[in-house]
């Protein structure tokens, strides 16, 4: 097994096609196919399922590529450390549920660095992919939330992926809608009041999607639901259909604009409120890079400025409690 073979595997898995991977790697398709077959023979496993549409990872392939990404990330870290300064861009990636504050913190991070020297990536994606991205080190940090309902299922996945969850803040549920909505002026909103309006829910795919939902209070049966996969679509549907979604109440006017409001959800005997524990994921015992530490500081700073109930930082993989922000060298 060679580093080159591992690089080929990662690229094929991300491209979903040998054809596309050969273009990205500037390697002929027969050479790629040969490298994969050689590795499959050496390890005694099948790595990819071949279909008319491309390739997908087998169960063994998923596990192998996750390990390959860790090895490749360490190889790149060695290059970063020992190569001449400026000879190679450093990388930093974040995977997150659909939170505007996570994007805003990323914007602040990127502004503090020289993008000629760093390659940044942010992925707003499904909950399961946030977990997978951090486990495989595709992203250094993942942002998501836990609740009493999803905690047992997600923490089991964290253990399997050798991940650590670091709490940032606690929030109760808010109803997020546009300012022209008939309920926008209420001091609080109940489920009964929402019955005539469609609830927007981020699509999570098939397996176990009940536990991966980004909207809190998912145990409630919503009479009207529309599935979406990005924040921009949600905002458009709020305007066009008087739709709503449930959120943390931490909204970012800098990105979403001033046309939207978050109104507290009012519970009752049948519909209890619940607490979102928003935090970030890292590999267990992983020391965050300089951009990683800076990103966590930006997250904390943004949440504090918007009056979220903060969790005291612990001395974990992120290191000691954050120091005041300083512009990187």
N, C-alpha and C positions, 0 to 999 in steps of 0.2 A: 504494500500500500504506500502510495507516495502523496506528497502535498499536492502535486498537479492533479492526481486523480480525485482528491477531495475537492479541489477547486472546480473541477469539471462537474462533480455530483451536485454541488451547491448551485452552480449556474443552471444546470439542466432542471433541477427542482424548481428554481425560481422562474425560469422561462416557460416551463410546462411543455417544452418541445425540443427535440434534438436539433431540428432545423434552426430555430431561433437561437439556441445555445451556441451552435457552431458559428453563427454570425457574430454573436457577442464576444466569443473567445478567439475568433479568427482561426478556427481549427476545422478541418473537414469533418463532415458528418460521419464517414466511415471510421475516422480516427477516434471520435467520441464514442461511437458504438463499441468499437474494439476495447477502449479503456474501461467502459462500464462492464462489458462481458468478462474481461480479465479480472476485475475486482469482484464481480459476482462469483466467479469460479474460485477465487482465492478465499473468499469468506463463506462460501457455501450457502448463499442466500440469493433471493431475487430482489433487486432494488427498485425497479420500475415496472409498472403495468403499462404495456404498449397498447394504444388504441388508435383508431383512425383520426382522432382529434389531437393526439400528442401523447404525453406520458404523465402518469401520476405515480406517486410513491406508494409502495406496499407498506405494510405495517413495519417490517424490518427496515425498509428504506427510510421511513420517517425517523426511526431511532438512530439509524446510521448518519443521516444528514444532520440531525441535531448535534451529534458528537462532532461531525465534520466541521460544523460552523464554529464550535468552541475551539477546535484545534486551529482553524484558519484565523479566528480572531486573535488567538495568542501569537500566531506567526506574524500577523500584521502589527501587533503590539511590539514585537521584537524589532521589526523593521522600523517602526516609528522611533523606537528608543535608540537604535544604533546607527541608523542612516544619518547622513549629513543633514543638518537643519534645512528645512525648506525643500528637500528632495522629494517628499511624498506628502500628500494631504492626509491629515488625521481625520478620523470618522467619528461621528456621534449620531445615534438614532434614538428616537422615542416612539413608542407605540401607545396609543391611548384610546379609551372610549371617547365618545363624541362630546368633549368638553371644550367650550370656547376659552376658558381660563387656561387650559393646558396649552392651547395654541398660542395664546397671548404671552405666556411665560416663555414659550419657544421663540417667539418673535424677539422678546427682550434678550434672550440668550444669544441669538444670532447677531443682533446688533452690537453685542459686546466683543465679538470676535472678527478676525480677518477671514472672510469667506474664501479668499485666495489660498488660505492655508488649511482650511477645514472643509470637509464634506459633511453637510448636515442632512438629516432625513427625519420627517415626522409622518407617522402613519395613523390616521384616524380609522379605526377598524373594529371588527367584531371582538367581543370579550375573549373568546377562545383564542383568537389570533394574537391579541395582546399578550396573553400568557405564553403562547407558543413562541412568539418573537423574542421575548426576554429569555425564555428557557434555552433557545438556540443561539442567543447572543446576536441575533439579527438587529435587535434594539437593546441598548444598555439599560433603559428604563421603560417601565410600563405604568400607565395611570388608569386606575379603575376604582370601584367602590365595593365594599362588603356591607351586608345587612344580616340581620338574624336569619333571614330566609336563605340567602345564597351562600352564607359563610361556610357551612359544612362541606358543600360540594366544591367550592372554589379552593378552600384551604387544602383539601385532598389533592387537587391538581397542583397546587403550589408545592406540596411535599414531593409529589412524583417528579416535578420538573426541577427540584432542588432550588426553589425560589423563596425569597423572603419578602413579606409584605410590611411596609413601613407606613403607619397611619400619619395623615396630615391634619385632617379636621373631621368634625362631626356636623352633619346637616340634617334637618328634617325636610320632609317633602314639600315642594312648592308646585303650583300649577303655572306653567309657562305659556303665555298667549300674547296676541298682539294688542296694542293699546286700544284699538277700535272694537275689540270683542265685547259683547254685552256684559260679560262678567268681570271685565278688567278693572272696574272701579270698586269691586267688593273688597272688604277687609280680609276676608278668608272665603274659601270656596269648598263646598262639600261635593261628594260623589253624586248626590241627587241632582245638584245644579248642573253637573257636567253630562248628564244622561243624554241630552239632545245633540251633543257635539262629538265629532270624531277624535279619538285619542291616537296620537302619532307614536309609533314604536319602532325603534331601530331593529332591522332584520338581523337575526343571529344565526340563521342556518337551521339545520334539522336537529342533530343529536344534542339532547340536553338543553335546548335553547331556553326552556323555562327558567333555568338557573342562571343563564348568561344574560338575561334581559338587563338593559341599561336603565330602564325606568323602575323606580322603586314602587312598592305596593303591587307587584306583578301577580300576587295571589288573587287579586280582585278580578272578577269577570267584567270586562268592558263591553258594553252593548255595541259600540261602534269602534273599529280599529283600522288604521291604515298603516301598513308597513313601509318603511323608507330605509335608505342606507347612507344618507349624508345630511349634515346640518342645514345646508342651503335649501334643500328640498323641503325640509321641515318648516323653515321660515316662510317659504313661499306658500305652503299649504295652510299655515296659520292665517295668512292674509286672505287667501282665496276661499277657504272653507270654514273659517272660524274654528279651526282645529286647535288642539292643545297638546301638550305633553307634560310629564311630571319630571321635575329636576331638583337639583340641590339648592336652588335659589341664588347661586353664585353665577351671575351672568356678565358677559363682557360686551358692553356697549361699543367699545373700540372696534370690535369685529362684527357684531350682530346688528349694530345700529340702535338708535333710541326708540324704535317703533314697538319694542316688546317689553313686557313686564312679567315679573314673577310674583304671584300672589300666594300667601300661605295656604296650605291645604288644611281644612278643618275636619278633624275626625269625629266619629260618633261611635255609638255602642257596637255597630256592625263593621265599621271601617276604621281601624286604628291606624294612626300615623306610625311611621317607622323611621329609624335613624340610619342615614347613609354615613358610613365611615370611609371617606375618600383617602386614598393613599397611593403609594407608588411601589412597584415591584422591582427587585433586582435579583440577580443570581445570588445565592447564599454565600456569604463571606467574600463577596466581590467588592473590591475597592473601586469606588467610582472615579472616573477620569475627571480632569479639571472641568470640562463642559458639563459632565454629569452632576458634579457638586454644585456648579453654578445654576443648572436647571432646577435642582431641588430648592435652592435658595430663592429663585424667581417664583417658583410655585408657592412656597411658604409666604413670601412677601405679598404676592397678589391676593392670596386667600385672607391673610391678615388685614390687608387694606379694605377688603370687602366684608369684614366683620364675621368671617366664619369662626366657628368654635374650634380653636386650634388644639392639636395634641402636642404635648411637650416632646421635642425631638429626643430620641435616645441615642446612645453611642453604638450605632449599628454599622452596617456596611457603608453608610454614607460618611462615616467618620464622626468626629465630634460635632456638637450643635453648630449650625452655620455661623460663620463670622459675617460682619457687615460686607455687603457686596463691594467688590473692587474690580476695576477694569483689568482684564488679563493682560499679561505682558505681550 
